[in-house]
Amino acid sequence: MGAVLAAAVESPAALWCERAERLAAEFARTAVARDKAGGTAKAERDRLRESGLLNLIIPVEYGGAGLDWHDTLYLVRIISRADSSLGHLFGFQHLLLATVRLFGDQWPDYYRETVRRRWFWGNALNPLDTRARIRADGGHWRLHGSKSFCSGAMDADQLVVSAIAEDDGRLVVAAIPSDRPGIRINADWDNMGQRQTDSGTVDFHGVQVYDHEILRHPGPLGSVYASLRPLIAQLVLTNVYLGIGEGALAEARTYTRRQARAWFSSGVESPTQDPYVLRKYGQFWVALSAAAQATDQAARLLDAAWSKEDALSEAERGQVAIASAAAKVLATQAGLDVTQRLFEVTGARATASAAGFDRFWRNLRTHSLHDPIDYKLRDLGEWVLNDRLPVPSFYS
């Protein structure tokens, strides 16, 4: 892990990397207590607002940091090592800014206002939940219904929301203020993991959506370039998962060195000398290192595709999809292995509630179920065996 961090610090994004590391250290100090409390991490979200990190992917000409995806996603990983709920929300900030950029032509205004007003963006898009409906209303629109899994909606300034058009059944995506009359953001997220992502439901009661807020050019997945959106989503979550695994390994390592005891029949004085413990740490590192290499390579391919804009070909987009799917499979498998087996190298005392080591597995297991890797492996198999690239969808 040290080599990966060193490479990042030496990059042009060093200042932002250092800022993210400082915030991550701050978040880590309260991560266990906040995980137990659940609810909205309001103070920590405000620290992100103040830091300027919410503007990483916004180009310099619009007031942002102008980072590429590789560096931005690495910073998502840094935050996720300390607190994957905050890493999730931080990553979704950039995903939602990308959504505005890829689906609509009004993105320059949204980018400028995000920087000027320190907007935090929340998600109410969830394309698998089709309960929200939208209809034309005197030159504008009316939105009604509900959405689930609305990560970051609580305390958000802007929402990206999707709904089914009542007239023709098409998917409509819009960017609207979260405090508009008729919007009710419910504090009903009560899952075992990712407890401070506020991923509950949002209700819409006759909410007015102005025509200029509809992201219609080219619209949802309306071009090859626009279809990069799901691949950005995949890589955001892959970096969250990888961050969880790396964070779990780092905390386990510290615990093994400082607090764990050697097994009575091991013949060694310290667990740091136990060959079985050493073997497991080696396994953990190899798996996470492979996942990190694959993830970084996928991010570099994403940057190359992003720079091509409307000149992007289906084949080029497909290569990013393959790399992203492979990275997500590796990060999920490695992360789940580390987070459930770390107790084998820390011992029975590490199961104490105060240590909070269980949160790593709960967080990764909770979120990884939203997009089963079996279907990523199916896509990869179709490519390997049948030369078929993944068909663009909101998950591929």
C-alpha positions in Angstrom: 0.0 0.0 0.0 2.9 2.4 0.7 4.1 2.3 -2.9 0.6 3.2 -4.1 0.4 6.1 -1.8 3.9 7.3 -2.7 3.0 7.3 -6.3 -0.1 9.4 -5.6 1.8 11.9 -3.5 4.3 12.5 -6.2 1.6 13.3 -8.8 0.4 16.8 -9.7 -2.6 16.1 -7.4 -0.3 16.1 -4.3 -2.0 19.0 -2.6 -5.4 17.5 -2.9 -4.1 14.1 -1.8 -2.6 15.5 1.3 -5.8 17.4 2.1 -7.8 14.2 1.7 -5.4 12.3 3.9 -5.8 14.9 6.7 -9.6 14.8 6.5 -9.5 11.0 6.4 -7.5 10.9 9.6 -10.0 13.3 11.2 -12.9 11.1 10.1 -11.2 8.0 11.3 -11.2 9.2 14.9 -15.0 9.2 15.1 -15.8 6.5 12.5 -16.6 3.7 15.0 -18.9 5.9 17.1 -20.7 7.4 14.1 -21.2 4.0 12.6 -23.0 3.0 15.8 -25.0 6.2 15.9 -26.1 6.1 12.2 -27.9 9.1 10.9 -26.5 12.1 8.9 -22.8 12.9 9.2 -23.6 16.6 9.0 -20.4 17.9 10.5 -18.2 15.7 8.3 -20.2 16.7 5.2 -19.6 20.3 6.0 -15.9 19.6 6.4 -15.9 18.2 2.9 -17.8 21.3 1.7 -15.2 23.6 3.3 -12.2 21.6 1.9 -12.9 22.2 -1.8 -12.7 18.4 -2.4 -16.2 18.4 -3.8 -15.0 20.3 -6.9 -12.2 17.9 -7.9 -13.6 16.8 -11.3 -14.9 20.3 -12.3 -12.5 21.9 -14.8 -10.4 24.8 -13.8 -12.2 27.2 -16.1 -15.4 26.7 -14.1 -13.6 27.2 -10.7 -12.8 23.5 -9.9 -9.6 21.6 -9.3 -9.5 20.1 -12.8 -8.4 16.7 -11.7 -8.7 13.6 -13.9 -10.7 10.6 -12.9 -7.7 8.5 -11.9 -6.7 11.0 -9.2 -10.2 11.9 -8.2 -11.1 8.2 -7.7 -7.9 7.6 -5.7 -9.0 10.3 -3.3 -12.4 8.5 -3.0 -10.3 5.5 -1.9 -8.4 7.5 0.7 -11.6 8.7 2.4 -13.1 5.2 2.2 -10.2 3.7 4.1 -11.3 5.8 7.1 -15.0 5.8 6.6 -16.7 4.2 3.7 -20.0 6.0 4.2 -18.3 9.3 3.7 -16.3 7.8 0.8 -19.5 6.7 -0.8 -21.1 10.2 -0.6 -17.8 11.8 -1.6 -17.6 9.6 -4.7 -21.2 10.1 -5.6 -20.6 13.8 -5.6 -18.4 13.4 -8.6 -20.6 10.7 -10.2 -23.6 13.1 -10.1 -21.5 16.0 -11.5 -20.5 13.6 -14.3 -24.2 12.7 -14.8 -25.1 16.4 -15.3 -22.2 16.7 -17.7 -23.0 13.6 -19.7 -26.8 13.7 -19.9 -27.4 17.5 -20.3 -26.1 20.6 -22.0 -26.7 22.9 -19.0 -23.8 21.5 -17.0 -21.5 24.7 -17.2 -24.0 26.5 -15.0 -24.4 23.7 -12.6 -20.6 23.4 -12.3 -20.1 27.1 -11.6 -22.8 27.1 -9.0 -21.4 24.0 -7.4 -18.2 25.8 -6.8 -19.7 29.1 -5.9 -22.3 27.8 -3.4 -20.4 24.7 -2.2 -23.1 22.4 -3.3 -23.2 18.8 -2.1 -25.2 16.7 -4.6 -27.5 13.8 -3.6 -28.8 10.9 -5.5 -32.4 10.1 -6.3 -31.9 8.5 -9.7 -32.1 4.7 -8.9 -33.3 3.5 -12.4 -34.6 0.1 -10.9 -37.1 1.9 -8.8 -39.8 3.0 -11.2 -42.4 4.4 -8.8 -41.6 8.1 -9.5 -43.6 9.6 -12.4 -43.3 12.8 -14.3 -45.9 14.6 -16.5 -46.0 17.7 -18.6 -47.6 20.7 -16.9 -47.9 24.0 -18.7 -44.5 24.1 -20.3 -42.9 22.6 -17.3 -43.3 19.3 -15.4 -44.8 17.8 -12.3 -43.1 15.0 -10.4 -44.7 12.6 -8.0 -44.0 9.2 -6.4 -41.0 7.8 -4.4 -37.4 6.7 -4.8 -35.4 4.3 -2.7 -31.7 4.0 -2.1 -31.3 7.8 -2.4 -27.7 8.0 -1.1 -26.7 11.4 0.2 -30.1 13.0 -0.3 -30.3 14.2 3.3 -28.3 17.4 3.6 -27.8 17.6 -0.1 -28.2 21.0 -1.9 -29.1 19.5 -5.3 -30.7 16.2 -6.3 -30.3 14.2 -9.5 -33.7 12.4 -9.9 -35.2 10.1 -12.4 -38.8 9.4 -13.2 -40.9 7.6 -15.8 -42.7 9.9 -18.2 -46.5 9.3 -18.0 -47.0 10.0 -21.7 -44.6 7.6 -23.3 -42.8 5.6 -20.5 -39.3 7.0 -21.2 -36.8 7.6 -18.5 -36.4 11.3 -17.6 -33.5 12.6 -15.5 -33.5 16.1 -13.9 -31.3 18.1 -11.6 -33.3 20.0 -9.0 -32.9 21.8 -5.6 -33.4 19.5 -2.7 -35.5 22.1 -0.8 -38.1 22.5 -3.5 -41.7 22.4 -2.1 -43.2 18.9 -2.3 -39.9 17.0 -1.7 -39.7 15.0 1.5 -36.4 13.3 2.3 -37.0 10.5 4.8 -34.6 9.5 7.6 -35.5 5.8 7.1 -32.1 4.2 6.2 -31.6 1.5 8.8 -29.4 -1.1 7.2 -26.6 -3.0 8.8 -23.9 -1.2 6.9 -23.1 2.1 5.2 -25.1 3.6 8.1 -24.3 7.2 7.4 -25.0 7.3 3.7 -28.7 8.4 4.3 -29.6 5.9 1.5 -33.3 5.9 2.4 -36.3 7.1 0.5 -37.4 10.4 -1.0 -41.0 11.2 -1.7 -42.2 13.7 -4.3 -45.6 15.3 -4.0 -46.5 17.3 -7.1 -43.0 18.8 -7.3 -42.5 21.3 -10.0 -39.6 20.6 -12.3 -38.7 23.4 -14.7 -38.1 22.5 -18.3 -34.5 23.8 -18.2 -33.8 21.3 -15.3 -34.4 18.3 -17.5 -31.2 16.6 -18.7 -32.3 15.9 -22.3 -29.3 16.5 -24.6 -28.3 13.8 -25.2 -30.3 12.4 -22.2 -29.9 9.2 -20.1 -27.3 7.0 -21.9 -28.2 9.0 -25.1 -24.8 8.6 -26.8 -21.7 6.5 -26.5 -20.1 9.3 -24.5 -23.1 9.5 -22.2 -22.9 5.8 -21.6 -19.6 6.4 -19.7 -21.8 7.3 -16.7 -22.4 3.7 -15.5 -18.7 3.0 -15.8 -17.9 6.0 -13.6 -20.4 4.7 -11.1 -18.7 1.3 -11.2 -15.3 2.7 -10.6 -16.5 5.0 -7.8 -17.9 2.0 -5.9 -14.9 -0.1 -6.8 -12.7 2.5 -5.1 -15.0 2.5 -2.1 -14.7 -1.3 -1.8 -11.0 -1.2 -2.2 -10.7 1.6 0.4 -12.7 -0.6 2.8 -10.4 -3.5 2.3 -7.2 -1.3 2.6 -8.6 0.4 5.7 -9.4 -3.0 7.3 -6.0 -4.3 6.6 -4.3 -1.2 8.0 -6.3 -1.3 11.2 -5.8 -5.1 11.6 -2.0 -4.6 11.1 -1.8 -2.0 13.9 -3.9 -4.2 16.2 -1.8 -7.3 15.5 1.4 -5.4 16.2 0.2 -3.7 19.4 -2.4 -5.8 21.0 -2.8 -9.3 19.7 -1.2 -12.2 21.5 0.6 -15.2 20.2 -1.2 -18.5 20.4 0.0 -20.6 23.3 1.3 -23.5 21.1 2.8 -21.4 18.3 6.3 -21.4 19.7 6.7 -17.7 19.1 6.6 -14.7 21.4 4.6 -12.4 19.1 1.9 -13.0 16.5 4.1 -11.0 14.1 6.4 -14.0 14.1 3.6 -16.6 13.6 4.0 -18.2 10.1 0.2 -18.6 9.8 -0.4 -15.0 10.6 2.3 -13.9 8.2 0.8 -16.1 5.5 -2.6 -14.6 5.8 -1.2 -11.0 5.8 0.6 -12.0 2.6 -2.6 -13.3 1.0 -4.5 -10.1 2.0 -1.8 -7.9 0.5 -1.6 -9.8 -2.8 -5.3 -9.7 -3.3 -5.7 -6.0 -2.5 -2.6 -5.1 -4.5 -4.0 -6.9 -7.6 -7.3 -5.2 -7.2 -5.6 -1.8 -6.9 -3.6 -2.4 -10.0 -6.7 -3.3 -12.0 -8.7 -0.4 -10.6 -6.0 2.1 -11.4 -5.7 0.7 -15.0 -9.5 1.0 -15.5 -9.4 4.6 -14.3 -6.7 5.4 -16.8 -8.7 3.9 -19.6 -11.7 6.0 -18.3 -9.6 9.1 -18.6 -8.7 8.3 -22.1 -12.3 7.7 -23.0 -13.5 10.8 -21.2 -11.2 13.0 -23.2 -12.6 11.8 -26.5 -16.1 13.1 -25.7 -18.4 12.5 -28.8 -15.6 11.0 -30.8 -15.6 8.0 -28.4 -16.3 4.7 -30.2 -18.4 1.8 -29.0 -15.3 -0.4 -29.0 -13.3 2.1 -26.9 -16.2 2.4 -24.5 -16.4 -1.4 -24.3 -12.8 -1.7 -23.2 -13.4 0.6 -20.3 -16.5 -1.5 -19.4 -14.4 -4.7 -19.4 -11.6 -3.2 -17.3 -14.1 -1.7 -14.8 -16.0 -5.0 -14.4 -12.7 -6.9 -13.8 -11.6 -4.3 -11.2 -14.9 -4.4 -9.4 -14.9 -8.2 -9.2 -11.3 -8.2 -7.8 -12.0 -5.4 -5.3 -15.2 -7.0 -4.0 -13.7 -10.4 -3.6 -10.5 -9.2 -2.0 -12.4 -6.8 0.3 -14.8 -9.4 1.5 -12.0 -11.8 2.2 -10.0 -9.3 4.2 -12.9 -7.9 6.2 -14.3 -11.3 7.2 -10.9 -13.0 7.9 -9.1 -10.1 9.7 -10.2 -11.6 13.0 -8.0 -14.6 12.3 -4.9 -12.4 12.5 -6.1 -10.2 15.4 -7.7 -12.7 17.8 -10.7 -13.0 20.0 -10.2 -9.7 21.7 -10.6 -7.9 18.4 -14.3 -8.8 18.3 -14.9 -6.3 21.1 -17.5 -3.7 20.2 -15.0 -0.9 21.0 -12.7 -2.0 18.2 -15.5 -1.7 15.6 -13.8 -4.1 13.2 -17.1 -5.6 12.1 -18.0 -2.4 10.4 -15.7 -3.1 7.5 -17.5 -6.3 6.5 -20.9 -4.9 7.2 -20.2 -1.9 5.0 -18.8 -3.8 2.1 -21.3 -6.6 2.3 -24.2 -4.2 2.4 -23.2 -2.2 -0.7 -21.8 -5.0 -2.8 -25.2 -6.7 -2.9 -26.7 -3.8 -4.9 -24.9 -4.9 -8.0 -24.0 -8.6 -7.9 -20.6 -9.5 -9.2 -22.0 -12.7 -10.8 -23.4 -10.5 -13.5 -20.0 -8.8 -14.0 -18.5 -12.2 -14.3 -21.1 -13.1 -16.9 -20.3 -10.0 -18.9 -16.6 -10.9 -18.7 -17.3 -14.4 -19.8 -19.3 -13.2 -22.8 -16.3 -11.1 -23.8 -13.7 -13.8 -23.3 -15.6 -16.6 -24.9 -17.9 -14.9 -27.4 -16.2 -11.5 -28.1 -19.2 -9.6 -26.9 -18.6 -6.3 -25.2 -21.0 -5.4 -22.3 -24.3 -3.8 -23.5 -24.5 -0.3 -21.9 -27.0 0.0 -19.1 -27.0 1.8 -15.8 -25.0 -1.1 -14.4 -22.6 -2.0 -17.2 
